[in-house]
Structure formats: C-alpha cells, structure tokens
C-alpha cells in the first residue's frame, strides 16, 4: 500500500509509471511529473478506469474514499463511470436552472413590455438584494425559509416596501419556473403574512392654494438651466407623471393643435393631453433649444438620453423645498387633484346652479376640462 512519503519521493520515468495501492486504485506518474489517481474496475465484462483527481490536490485518504464509493456502486450493479457522468450532467443542469439563471431569463422575456425605469429598478433589486444570497441555488431546491431570509435582510434595512416588492418578484420567477418545467411549486406562497404589512405612503405635495402660489413664484425665479426651469413650470400645468414628462418626445406634439399624445407607462394606454396656451408658449421656447433632439428635455450631457429623473427634485431642493415632506416631482399630480376637487370644481358648479358629485377626487378631477388648468395658477397667484 502507498504512503504519503512514497508518493512524494516517487520519480517520473520515460513512460507513465503506475504505483498500486490496492483494491484497483493506483497512482499514475506521467513523464512530466504529474500524479493522477485512477481506480480500475470491470463492468459488463469490460475493464474501465476513473479519474479521481491529481496528487496532492486529492490526498491519499480522499482517493481511497472515492475508490471505496466506486466499489459500493459496483456491488449494487451500478457502473461508477456512468454514475459520475449522470452526476456531472445533473450538476450542469442545476447550474443552468439556478434561481439567477431563471430570473434573468424571465426578466429578458418581459423587459420589452416594461418602462426602462421599472426594468432598471427590478433588475437592480435582484442583483443587490436577492442574487447574492440565493442566486446560485437550484430553483427547484430553493425553499421558503431561504427566501424569507433574503426578505428579512431587506426589511432589516428599514425598507419594508422593497422587501414586499422583492417577495412579489421572486414569486413571479418561481411561477415562471413552474410553467417551464424547472420547479414543482412556488414556495413564496408559504410566506404570506411573514412580513408586516407595508403602510402605504403618499408623495409629498402642496395643496393649499396660497402655498402653491408661493411655489409657482419660486419656480419663476429659478436660476438653474432653462431645460429644468421649463420642466418645473410645466409640471403643475400638465399633471403627468415625472417620468412621462421628462421622457416626452417632440414627435408626439402638435403645438398648432395644442396637443400632446403619449403612452402612459403605468397603464400602457395612449393619452391625449390638451395644452393650455401658457404651456404651448413654453414648449415653443423649448423647441428652439432642444428641437434637434428627439427628447423635449434632453440630458445635460447630450448623450442621447432624456433629462435625469432626479433633475426636478434636485431643482425643488435648490428652491428650498424638502422633497420628502413638502413637494416632490410626483406631488404636482396630487396638488392638481386636490385643488381641482376642493377649490375650483365647487366654484364652477355653484355658478352653474348644481352641486358637484361627491364620488372621489379622481372622478371630479377627470371631469374638469383641460382649459381650466390655468385657473389653478390664477387662483394660486
């Protein structure tokens, strides 16, 4: 039988040298000095060999253990060589069907249907909060407690809403894996109630007319770039989401008809926004500056991209407003909905001699005609 001392002192020759340990195991020393463990065995009347690794990476004790495992397989009528091939193929298949691999496949298939901002946030959430912990796990073997541990880490940062979103996204990936035959079930269903309910928040918004007037006067005095100044002036006129405003494209505008058509990112439906004369004036001034670009509000670096999604909030902070507690780019929508419902609509309805419907701010705001939008500015100022 071999010993470590004999193996270390063994010298190569002109031809491969085989030094046997017993039970079919031998060490093959190549002319170059490499030392490879090989057990030989017979199966189905044929002599076969396995490769168990090189010495010293595979020490003598480990090589003997692998030899013994191969002999147990033979005793059960199993070819050790074929068994290794099956295990290797299964390992490759598990790697191909890891949680990360399946998640990226699912993401690639659905990405064309999402807004760029949504897809960026989603993949960043996976890469930062999920993949480092369970990305390498075979998706069919990933358990509910493993997913919960991921969600707990996110919750521990004080970002409960992100934890709930990650829970939802993981469930979508698992269900895709079930549909494509790579998992038996979605374990995230077992986690219902495991996280505390997220308390819905609201975008900061100014809803008192006198305070709105102060904000509009501050916007008029903004000393930043003309592009951002125009975006600030248009936000309380158009009532659209910040992403839809900053990514507006000139080809969707007909300033002669005072119209802007765009595809709403949230509902994937086409919207038509009639433009007040004040808005048309601002857009015509903008066109002289950015008309060469496809974007109405091009980025400051002229790299073919739209203005940064942080530009409006940064401008509001420069004006002295807290974008967490006072006003944010998205808050102009709440501002308009509240004032139209509480201040302007009752005034118009009273003049016409009837009482407005009290069926929710969203309904009354939608019934308000676009030409009344400048009235918000007149009352506030």
Secondary structure, 3 states (H helix, E strand, C coil): CCCHHHHHHCCCCCCCEEEEEECCEEEEECCCCCEEEEEEEEECCEEEECCCEECCCCCHHHHHHHHHHHHHHHHCCCCHHHHHHHHHHHHHHHHHCEHHHHHHHHHHHHHCCCCHHHHHHHHHHHHHHHHHHHCCCEHHHCCHHHHHHHHHHHHHCCCHHHHHHHHHHHHHHHHHHHHCCCCCCCHHHHHCCCCCCCCCCCCCCCCCHHHHHHHHHHHHCCCCCHHHHHHHHHHHHHCCCHHHHHCCEHHHEECCCCEEEEECCCCCCEEEEECCHHHHHHHHHHHHHHCCCCECCECCCCCCCECCCCHHHHHHHHCCCCCCCCCCCCHHHHHHHHHHHHHHHHHHHHHHCCCCCCCCHHHHHHHCCHHHHHHHHHHHC
